[in-house]
Amino acid sequence: MSFLLHATPLFVFNFHSLFFLNFLFSFMIKMMPNDAQLKTALSSFSMVYDLSLTFP
């Protein structure tokens, strides 16, 4: 969890990478084989990532 907060400042000033990462997460979740546990982990990770960006 804390490594997310450490990684956030790297992307705060580069909004293109933000949108790209967000797209990448959703794309990975869509294209993955139907592994529910992995999908849940990825979607929760991207949700936490979005929250850490919204509230720096």
Buried (B, 14 or more C-beta within 10 A) or exposed (E): EEEEEEEBEEBEEEEEEBEEBBEEBEEBBEEEEEEEEEBEEBBEEBEEBBEBBEEE
